[in-house]
Amino acid sequence: MRQKMSIAFFVGALTLLFASPLYSGEKKNENYPVFSQFEYRGEDSVYNNYPLEADEFYNPILQGCYPDPSVTRKGDDYFLVASSFSMFPGVPIFHSNDLVNWKQIGHVLDRKSQLKVHDSGISEGIYAPAIKYNKYNDTFYMITTQFAGDIGNMVVKTKDPFKGWSEVYKLNFGGIDPSLFFDDDGKAYVIHNDAPDRGKELYEGHRVIKIWDYDLENDQVIPGTDKIIVDGGTDISREPIWIEAPHIYKRDGIYYLMCAEGGTSDWHSEVIFTSDNPRGPYKPANNNPILSQRYLNPNRDNRVEWAGHADLVEGPDSKHYGVFLAIRPNEENRVNTGRETFILPVDWSGKYPMFENGLIPFEPKLKLPEGVENMRGRDGYLPNGNFTFYEDFQSPKLDYRWIGMRGPREDFITTDKNGVTIEPFNVNLKEVAPTSTLFHRQQHRQFTATTTMQYTPSSESDLAGMVCYQSERFYYLFGITKKGDQDYLLLERTERGSSTTLATAPIRTDNPVTLQVAANGDEYRFRYSIDGETFHTLGAPVSGDILSTDVAGGFTGNLIGLHATTKNDAKID
């Protein structure tokens, strides 16, 4: 009798287990939206007007919000990282063998134990990562500032960037923008931006560069070794602002300190100093800046601005190259694509490095290094220029270009043969908390982003659809919700945290609905289709002003999201 009862209990338990959505991965609740496909299509005129020749490639090399690039080399392998703020996972990492063709191999900070941004504003979190390879212990280091989780400055390390990174080592110093330097004698140093000594601040934006000896055994700066090596910038009598993003290089026995100066805006630049000792004193070059777009005609074609925050590396042709951030503003001077990663060759035939054509208007394309073929968009290499990104969510592994905000994607998505299901959190977009939103960066001034969604809201608290998200205080929300017994399509604008419903339309949800965001410079249209072919614009075209950092502040570009919530605060009149 006891054996029969045990068998019955076991069978019953198995039945419950296999019926559970947690086991099957299937979302059973009808107010979980299913997105069956997503297409992002970039259509910038500059790429049509400047077609590539066989020996050319486009600049920027990473379009969209990939700011503050840093690059390192081991043999024939190059690795590049960029800032990620409160995006999750954090610090996208890219690999190349030639500095032209790049594949994203993951993220450096891909675990909650490393990235504590769950309650951080979008422009907090991870600032200015620097990746360095130390040949003396065959180890890669990524050092950065994490404005989250009481972490501050930190470092992680690995023997193999393809296989993941260590847990966080917290570093005992203040300031931002740390970088490591490994000298020929095996010694290591940390350099970073900091405030002047207390009581010695001379003007707004006065900053200094500090250096510390670094203990490689304990992954910590050595107390008492800190020293200011640059005060203010290249010429403190001119009150330069925001000397930051320092890197040290050694060449022919000379130590080169390269920094950004002028702030990450229209006076941004890159400057160089030299010394006979890693701890200084450092003397500015007589031809600074070595990179900037600040002196140029603001009415020039194909404008690129804000160039700076650079890092240098020797290329496969034994020539040096520099990666750096810059922006491509639209016709209204908006910065909706954010700060992007560019590259230029560097002339180091004289004493000081100079970015080739770094002080004249940038061209949208460059010559390939000798022996390199442009493979962008083929064989897994990231595309650039105009391209189409299509996702049906059928791959075993979700593309790295999809990100969450403040928490992992895996906490709210499930993929199966029908597409991706988003389990809505009881959180709306205004909250500084993880949201159930799958994001893709805006990478062009002119683009269309289209998705097909099956969704029936259960109550007025339910909403799912698309968002254009600059921050928790500035965004457009375009989705389906409910009032009474009627389902509605809604467009909402949120500016400085205050929301306005711009347009609504009743809609049937018994069949999938196709949603689309289409931008032409500063003009955005939110469109929908009930048959997948004929599109209607909901309301009037709107300005992309709130999706730009010059209006919204912060440091990110626009993110296009697939979103769901059970805490909808958008109103149907």
Solvent accessible surface area in square Angstrom, and as a share of the most:
residue,aa,sasa,rsa
1,M,175,0.78
2,R,205,0.75
3,Q,136,0.61
4,K,148,0.63
5,M,121,0.54
6,S,62,0.40
7,I,98,0.50
8,A,67,0.52
9,F,159,0.66
10,F,126,0.52
11,V,85,0.49
12,G,33,0.32
13,A,44,0.34
14,L,68,0.34
15,T,86,0.50
16,L,136,0.68
17,L,85,0.42
18,F,114,0.48
19,A,69,0.54
20,S,30,0.19
21,P,58,0.37
22,L,175,0.87
23,Y,114,0.43
24,S,54,0.35
25,G,28,0.26
26,E,77,0.35
27,K,58,0.24
28,K,121,0.51
29,N,74,0.38
30,E,121,0.54
31,N,14,0.07
32,Y,44,0.17
33,P,0,0.00
34,V,37,0.21
35,F,0,0.00
36,S,45,0.29
37,Q,32,0.14
38,F,0,0.00
39,E,44,0.20
40,Y,0,0.00
41,R,100,0.37
42,G,4,0.04
43,E,64,0.29
44,D,4,0.02
45,S,68,0.44
46,V,11,0.06
47,Y,12,0.05
48,N,107,0.55
49,N,104,0.53
50,Y,71,0.27
51,P,85,0.54
52,L,64,0.32
53,E,108,0.48
54,A,104,0.81
55,D,68,0.35
56,E,16,0.07
57,F,8,0.03
58,Y,17,0.06
59,N,7,0.03
60,P,0,0.00
61,I,0,0.00
62,L,5,0.03
63,Q,5,0.02
64,G,0,0.00
65,C,1,0.00
66,Y,6,0.02
67,P,0,0.00
68,D,8,0.04
69,P,1,0.00
70,S,1,0.01
71,V,3,0.02
72,T,13,0.08
73,R,75,0.27
74,K,74,0.32
75,G,53,0.51
76,D,102,0.53
77,D,48,0.25
78,Y,1,0.00
79,F,4,0.02
80,L,0,0.00
81,V,0,0.00
82,A,0,0.00
83,S,0,0.00
84,S,1,0.01
85,F,2,0.01
86,S,0,0.00
87,M,0,0.00
88,F,4,0.02
89,P,16,0.10
90,G,0,0.00
91,V,0,0.00
92,P,1,0.01
93,I,3,0.01
94,F,0,0.00
95,H,25,0.11
96,S,1,0.01
97,N,74,0.38
98,D,22,0.12
99,L,2,0.01
100,V,1,0.01
101,N,5,0.03
102,W,0,0.00
103,K,74,0.32
104,Q,22,0.10
105,I,34,0.17
106,G,7,0.07
107,H,15,0.07
108,V,1,0.00
109,L,0,0.00
110,D,67,0.35
111,R,85,0.31
112,K,116,0.49
113,S,55,0.35
114,Q,0,0.00
115,L,4,0.02
116,K,72,0.31
117,V,1,0.00
118,H,100,0.45
119,D,87,0.45
120,S,4,0.03
121,G,12,0.12
122,I,6,0.03
123,S,22,0.14
124,E,78,0.35
125,G,0,0.00
126,I,0,0.00
127,Y,41,0.16
128,A,7,0.06
129,P,3,0.02
130,A,3,0.03
131,I,0,0.00
132,K,24,0.10
133,Y,43,0.16
134,N,2,0.01
135,K,137,0.58
136,Y,100,0.38
137,N,52,0.27
138,D,58,0.30
139,T,10,0.06
140,F,3,0.01
141,Y,2,0.01
142,M,0,0.00
143,I,0,0.00
144,T,0,0.00
145,T,2,0.01
146,Q,0,0.00
147,F,90,0.37
148,A,12,0.10
149,G,44,0.42
150,D,130,0.67
151,I,19,0.10
152,G,29,0.28
153,N,4,0.02
154,M,0,0.00
155,V,0,0.00
156,V,0,0.00
157,K,51,0.21
158,T,17,0.10
159,K,124,0.52
160,D,42,0.22
161,P,10,0.06
162,F,108,0.45
163,K,170,0.72
164,G,31,0.30
165,W,15,0.05
166,S,32,0.21
167,E,85,0.38
168,V,34,0.20
169,Y,82,0.31
170,K,105,0.44
171,L,10,0.05
172,N,107,0.55
173,F,24,0.10
174,G,44,0.42
175,G,23,0.23
176,I,26,0.13
177,D,7,0.04
178,P,2,0.01
179,S,1,0.01
180,L,1,0.01
181,F,15,0.06
182,F,29,0.12
183,D,6,0.03
184,D,91,0.47
185,D,96,0.50
186,G,29,0.28
187,K,122,0.52
188,A,5,0.04
189,Y,13,0.05
190,V,0,0.00
191,I,0,0.00
192,H,0,0.00
193,N,0,0.00
194,D,23,0.12
195,A,41,0.32
196,P,13,0.08
197,D,63,0.33
198,R,233,0.85
199,G,69,0.66
200,K,129,0.55
201,E,98,0.44
202,L,116,0.58
203,Y,36,0.14
204,E,164,0.74
205,G,13,0.13
206,H,10,0.05
207,R,40,0.15
208,V,0,0.00
209,I,0,0.00
210,K,30,0.13
211,I,0,0.00
212,W,29,0.10
213,D,38,0.20
214,Y,10,0.04
215,D,39,0.20
216,L,43,0.21
217,E,157,0.71
218,N,105,0.54
219,D,4,0.02
220,Q,40,0.18
221,V,4,0.02
222,I,71,0.36
223,P,117,0.74
224,G,73,0.70
225,T,26,0.15
226,D,57,0.30
227,K,81,0.35
228,I,57,0.29
229,I,16,0.08
230,V,9,0.05
231,D,71,0.37
232,G,0,0.00
233,G,9,0.09
234,T,34,0.20
235,D,60,0.31
236,I,62,0.31
237,S,93,0.60
238,R,201,0.73
239,E,98,0.44
240,P,17,0.11
241,I,65,0.33
242,W,90,0.32
243,I,0,0.00
244,E,15,0.07
245,A,4,0.03
246,P,1,0.00
247,H,7,0.03
248,I,8,0.04
249,Y,33,0.12
250,K,72,0.30
251,R,77,0.28
252,D,128,0.66
253,G,48,0.46
254,I,43,0.22
255,Y,14,0.05
256,Y,5,0.02
257,L,0,0.00
258,M,0,0.00
259,C,0,0.00
260,A,0,0.00
261,E,13,0.06
262,G,4,0.04
263,G,10,0.09
264,T,37,0.21
265,S,48,0.31
266,D,98,0.51
267,W,129,0.45
268,H,1,0.01
269,S,0,0.00
270,E,0,0.00
271,V,3,0.02
272,I,0,0.00
273,F,3,0.01
274,T,10,0.06
275,S,10,0.06
276,D,128,0.66
277,N,73,0.37
278,P,12,0.08
279,R,61,0.22
280,G,8,0.08
281,P,120,0.75
282,Y,22,0.08
283,K,145,0.61
284,P,46,0.29
285,A,8,0.06
286,N,142,0.73
287,N,58,0.29
288,N,38,0.19
289,P,15,0.09
290,I,0,0.00
291,L,0,0.00
292,S,1,0.01
293,Q,3,0.01
294,R,45,0.16
295,Y,129,0.49
296,L,40,0.20
297,N,91,0.47
298,P,86,0.54
299,N,130,0.67
300,R,34,0.13
301,D,123,0.64
302,N,49,0.25
303,R,43,0.16
304,V,12,0.07
305,E,22,0.10
306,W,43,0.15
307,A,0,0.00
308,G,0,0.00
309,H,13,0.06
310,A,0,0.00
311,D,0,0.00
312,L,9,0.05
313,V,14,0.08
314,E,74,0.33
315,G,1,0.01
316,P,60,0.38
317,D,51,0.27
318,S,85,0.55
319,K,71,0.30
320,H,34,0.15
321,Y,19,0.07
322,G,0,0.00
323,V,1,0.00
324,F,0,0.00
325,L,0,0.00
326,A,0,0.00
327,I,3,0.02
328,R,13,0.05
329,P,4,0.03
330,N,9,0.05
331,E,124,0.56
332,E,92,0.41
333,N,86,0.44
334,R,50,0.18
335,V,3,0.02
336,N,7,0.04
337,T,3,0.02
338,G,1,0.01
339,R,15,0.06
340,E,0,0.00
341,T,0,0.00
342,F,2,0.01
343,I,3,0.01
344,L,6,0.03
345,P,27,0.17
346,V,1,0.01
347,D,61,0.31
348,W,15,0.05
349,S,107,0.69
350,G,45,0.43
351,K,107,0.45
352,Y,41,0.16
353,P,0,0.00
354,M,52,0.23
355,F,4,0.02
356,E,55,0.25
357,N,101,0.52
358,G,1,0.01
359,L,64,0.32
360,I,90,0.45
361,P,60,0.38
362,F,16,0.07
363,E,107,0.48
364,P,14,0.09
365,K,43,0.18
366,L,30,0.15
367,K,135,0.57
368,L,23,0.12
369,P,10,0.06
370,E,162,0.73
371,G,84,0.81
372,V,24,0.14
373,E,104,0.47
374,N,27,0.14
375,M,39,0.17
376,R,28,0.10
377,G,47,0.45
378,R,119,0.43
379,D,105,0.55
380,G,62,0.59
381,Y,56,0.21
382,L,20,0.10
383,P,30,0.19
384,N,16,0.08
385,G,0,0.00
386,N,48,0.25
387,F,24,0.10
388,T,61,0.35
389,F,15,0.06
390,Y,122,0.47
391,E,15,0.07
392,D,56,0.29
393,F,4,0.02
394,Q,86,0.38
395,S,69,0.45
396,P,149,0.94
397,K,134,0.57
398,L,26,0.13
399,D,43,0.22
400,Y,57,0.22
401,R,39,0.14
402,W,0,0.00
403,I,1,0.00
404,G,0,0.00
405,M,1,0.00
406,R,3,0.01
407,G,7,0.07
408,P,20,0.12
409,R,20,0.07
410,E,110,0.49
411,D,69,0.36
412,F,5,0.02
413,I,24,0.12
414,T,26,0.15
415,T,59,0.34
416,D,48,0.25
417,K,167,0.71
418,N,83,0.43
419,G,0,0.00
420,V,0,0.00
421,T,7,0.04
422,I,0,0.00
423,E,59,0.26
424,P,14,0.09
425,F,48,0.20
426,N,101,0.52
427,V,23,0.13
428,N,19,0.10
429,L,3,0.01
430,K,59,0.25
431,E,51,0.23
432,V,65,0.37
433,A,23,0.18
434,P,39,0.25
435,T,2,0.01
436,S,0,0.00
437,T,0,0.00
438,L,0,0.00
439,F,1,0.00
440,H,2,0.01
441,R,8,0.03
442,Q,3,0.01
443,Q,15,0.07
444,H,0,0.00
445,R,53,0.19
446,Q,66,0.29
447,F,1,0.00
448,T,27,0.16
449,A,0,0.00
450,T,18,0.11
451,T,0,0.00
452,T,26,0.15
453,M,2,0.01
454,Q,69,0.31
455,Y,8,0.03
456,T,45,0.26
457,P,2,0.02
458,S,60,0.39
459,S,49,0.31
460,E,96,0.43
461,S,54,0.35
462,D,6,0.03
463,L,0,0.00
464,A,0,0.00
465,G,0,0.00
466,M,0,0.00
467,V,0,0.00
468,C,0,0.00
469,Y,0,0.00
470,Q,2,0.01
471,S,14,0.09
472,E,22,0.10
473,R,116,0.42
474,F,6,0.02
475,Y,2,0.01
476,Y,0,0.00
477,L,8,0.04
478,F,0,0.00
479,G,0,0.00
480,I,2,0.01
481,T,1,0.00
482,K,37,0.16
483,K,85,0.36
484,G,52,0.50
485,D,146,0.76
486,Q,70,0.31
487,D,15,0.08
488,Y,47,0.18
489,L,0,0.00
490,L,0,0.00
491,L,1,0.01
492,E,3,0.01
493,R,46,0.17
494,T,0,0.00
495,E,53,0.24
496,R,138,0.50
497,G,28,0.26
498,S,78,0.50
499,S,42,0.27
500,T,78,0.45
501,T,40,0.23
502,L,73,0.37
503,A,18,0.14
504,T,52,0.30
505,A,18,0.14
506,P,92,0.58
507,I,11,0.05
508,R,186,0.68
509,T,9,0.05
510,D,87,0.45
511,N,97,0.50
512,P,65,0.41
513,V,3,0.02
514,T,11,0.07
515,L,0,0.00
516,Q,18,0.08
517,V,0,0.00
518,A,14,0.11
519,A,4,0.03
520,N,93,0.48
521,G,9,0.08
522,D,18,0.09
523,E,70,0.32
524,Y,0,0.00
525,R,86,0.31
526,F,1,0.01
527,R,66,0.24
528,Y,36,0.14
529,S,0,0.00
530,I,111,0.56
531,D,91,0.47
532,G,42,0.41
533,E,147,0.66
534,T,75,0.44
535,F,63,0.26
536,H,87,0.39
537,T,48,0.28
538,L,8,0.04
539,G,42,0.40
540,A,69,0.54
541,P,55,0.34
542,V,23,0.13
543,S,39,0.25
544,G,0,0.00
545,D,25,0.13
546,I,0,0.00
547,L,0,0.00
548,S,0,0.00
549,T,19,0.11
550,D,80,0.41
551,V,39,0.22
552,A,20,0.16
553,G,34,0.32
554,G,40,0.38
555,F,77,0.32
556,T,0,0.00
557,G,1,0.01
558,N,0,0.00
559,L,0,0.00
560,I,1,0.00
561,G,0,0.00
562,L,0,0.00
563,H,1,0.01
564,A,1,0.01
565,T,4,0.02
566,T,40,0.23
567,K,86,0.36
568,N,23,0.12
569,D,46,0.24
570,A,6,0.05
571,K,135,0.57
572,I,21,0.11
573,D,153,0.79
